[in-house]
């Protein structure tokens, strides 16, 4: 996903009024995200949910970084902007808030605003395009379909379900959830495939290639609190 997908929309926005500062926030909604029941009953989880939408960054690029970290194919993202009076914005700067500053990656360039103000932010909608997984190598583009923790007895196959395409192979294994052999991941030879052509493959065969992988990030990055801090890493 490229920042240019939303930059053109940002360029059409009117400038903030004199005396106001414009803040930015990116938020990813994972496709069919499943949160374990034990997690939703934790007080920490409720606190995370409440805090998620209150984090804003100084620049669009900084806010967009969080979308890049979390987003996977099929997810959607909201990109928000919020105009705040400069004197009020100074009160919400994370570096001035001892309670939330420890959870911030960049306290001098992030704001934690009250819920009633955060709720007035205006969105710019963006959607994910196909992209190779972050563990891809120089020679091989990777597309994960399922969490490897559920698979065993791996082997590489050049075809699957009548999909026989040069430069594409399948990491096969046995899925412990149903006992079936299926692709855990797809591999693209980068000498034949770039992300654009792999996106065409994805569109053509995505219905044949079941996917339960929810994405590479397990954190609620809007609040910089990791799920594993609640006692379990979900979807690692």
C-alpha positions in Angstrom: 0.0 0.0 0.0 1.4 3.3 -1.1 1.0 6.7 0.7 0.1 8.2 -2.6 -3.3 6.4 -2.4 -4.4 9.0 0.2 -2.0 11.9 -0.5 -4.2 13.1 -3.3 -7.2 13.3 -1.0 -5.1 15.1 1.6 -4.1 17.6 -1.0 -7.7 18.6 -1.6 -8.4 19.4 2.1 -8.8 23.1 3.1 -6.0 24.4 5.4 -6.7 24.6 9.1 -8.0 27.9 10.3 -5.5 30.4 11.8 -4.6 29.5 15.3 -5.4 25.8 14.8 -3.1 22.8 14.4 -4.0 19.8 12.2 -3.4 16.3 13.7 -3.6 12.9 12.0 -4.5 9.4 12.9 -4.4 6.0 11.0 -6.5 3.1 12.2 -6.7 -0.4 10.7 -9.8 -2.6 10.8 -8.7 -6.3 10.4 -10.9 -8.5 8.3 -13.1 -10.7 10.4 -11.0 -10.1 13.4 -11.8 -12.6 16.2 -11.0 -11.5 19.7 -11.0 -14.3 22.3 -13.7 -14.1 25.0 -11.2 -14.2 27.8 -9.5 -11.1 26.4 -12.7 -8.9 26.1 -13.4 -9.5 29.8 -10.1 -8.0 30.9 -10.1 -4.5 32.4 -7.0 -3.8 30.4 -8.8 -4.6 27.1 -11.6 -2.2 27.9 -9.0 0.5 28.6 -7.3 -0.2 25.3 -10.5 0.0 23.4 -11.3 3.3 25.0 -7.9 4.8 24.3 -7.4 3.5 20.7 -9.1 6.4 18.9 -7.5 9.1 21.0 -4.0 9.0 19.6 -2.9 11.5 16.9 0.4 12.3 15.1 1.9 15.5 13.9 2.2 14.6 10.2 0.2 12.4 7.8 3.4 10.4 7.2 3.7 9.6 10.9 0.1 8.5 11.1 0.4 6.5 7.9 3.3 4.5 9.4 0.9 2.7 11.8 -1.3 1.7 8.9 1.8 0.2 7.1 2.8 -1.7 10.2 -0.6 -3.3 10.7 -2.3 -3.7 7.4 -2.7 -6.9 5.4 -4.6 -7.8 2.3 -8.4 -7.5 2.8 -8.1 -5.1 5.7 -9.5 -1.6 5.6 -8.1 1.6 7.2 -9.5 4.9 8.2 -7.2 7.9 7.9 -8.4 10.8 10.1 -7.5 14.5 10.5 -8.4 16.7 13.4 -8.1 20.5 13.7 -7.5 21.6 17.3 -6.8 25.1 18.7 -3.1 25.5 19.3 -3.4 26.4 22.9 -5.5 23.2 23.5 -3.2 21.0 21.5 -0.4 21.9 23.8 -2.3 20.4 26.7 -2.8 17.1 24.8 0.8 16.6 23.8 1.9 13.2 24.9 5.2 14.4 26.3 3.2 16.5 28.8 1.2 13.5 29.9 3.1 11.3 32.4 0.4 8.6 32.3 0.4 7.9 28.6 3.9 9.0 27.7 5.5 5.5 28.5 3.3 4.0 25.8 4.3 6.4 23.0 7.0 5.8 20.4 7.4 9.6 19.9 6.0 11.7 22.7 7.0 15.0 21.2 5.1 14.3 18.0 2.0 12.6 19.3 -1.2 13.8 21.0 -3.6 12.0 23.3 -6.9 14.0 23.0 -10.1 13.7 25.0 -12.7 11.2 23.6 -15.2 13.9 22.9 -12.7 15.8 20.7 -11.3 12.7 19.1 -14.8 11.8 18.0 -15.0 14.9 15.8 -12.1 13.8 13.6 -12.9 13.6 9.9 -11.9 10.4 7.9 -10.3 9.7 4.6 -11.0 6.1 3.6 -8.2 3.9 2.3 -8.2 0.1 1.5 -5.4 -2.4 1.3 -3.9 -3.6 -2.0 -2.0 -6.8 -2.4 1.5 -6.7 -1.1 4.1 -9.3 -0.3 4.5 -10.3 3.4 7.2 -8.5 5.4 9.1 -11.7 5.8 9.7 -11.9 2.0 13.2 -12.3 0.8 15.3 -10.7 -1.9 14.4 -13.6 -4.3 11.0 -14.7 -3.0 7.7 -12.9 -2.4 5.6 -14.5 0.3 1.9 -14.5 0.9 0.8 -16.2 4.2 -2.6 -17.9 4.2 -2.6 -19.4 7.7 -0.8 -19.1 11.0 2.1 -21.6 10.9 1.6 -22.6 14.5 -1.4 -24.7 13.4 0.6 -26.6 10.7 3.0 -29.6 10.6 4.6 -32.0 8.1 5.6 -29.2 5.7 6.6 -29.7 2.1 6.8 -27.5 -1.0 4.5 -28.2 -4.0 4.5 -26.6 -7.5 0.8 -27.0 -7.9 -2.4 -27.0 -5.8 -6.1 -27.5 -6.8 -5.3 -27.2 -10.5 -3.3 -24.0 -9.9 -0.2 -24.6 -12.0 1.6 -21.3 -12.7 5.3 -20.8 -13.5 7.2 -19.2 -10.7 4.5 -19.9 -8.1 4.8 -22.6 -5.4 2.9 -23.6 -2.3 4.1 -24.3 1.2 1.9 -27.3 2.1 1.2 -28.8 5.5 -1.3 -30.5 7.7 -3.7 -28.1 9.5 -4.2 -29.3 13.0 -7.6 -27.6 13.2 -9.3 -29.9 10.7 -6.6 -32.5 9.8 -6.5 -31.5 6.2 -3.5 -30.9 3.9 -3.6 -27.4 2.4 -1.3 -24.5 1.5 -0.1 -22.6 4.5 1.6 -20.0 2.3 2.2 -19.1 -1.3 5.7 -18.3 -2.7 6.4 -16.1 -5.7 9.7 -16.2 -7.6 10.7 -12.5 -7.8 12.5 -13.1 -11.1 9.1 -13.8 -12.6 6.7 -12.0 -10.2 6.5 -8.5 -8.8 3.8 -7.3 -6.4 1.7 -5.9 -9.3 1.6 -9.2 -11.2 1.2 -11.2 -7.9 -1.8 -9.0 -7.2 -3.4 -10.3 -10.4 -2.7 -13.8 -9.2 -4.3 -13.0 -5.9 -7.5 -11.7 -7.5 -7.7 -14.7 -9.8 -7.2 -17.4 -7.2 -8.1 -15.9 -3.8 -11.4 -17.9 -3.7 -9.5 -21.2 -4.1 -6.9 -20.3 -1.5 -8.6 -20.2 1.9 -7.0 -17.7 4.2 -7.5 -17.4 8.0 -4.4 -15.2 8.6 -5.3 -12.0 10.3 -2.2 -10.0 9.8 1.3 -9.5 11.1 0.6 -7.2 14.0 -1.1 -8.2 17.3 -1.0 -4.8 19.0 -3.5 -2.1 19.3 -1.1 0.5 18.0 -3.3 3.4 18.5 -2.5 3.0 22.2 0.8 1.3 21.8 -0.2 -1.5 24.2 0.5 -5.0 23.0 -2.0 -7.8 23.4 0.7 -10.0 24.8 0.8 -7.8 27.9 -2.6 -9.2 28.8 -1.1 -12.6 29.1 -1.3 -14.1 25.6 0.0 -13.4 22.1 -3.0 -13.6 19.8 -2.5 -14.4 16.1 1.4 -14.3 16.3 
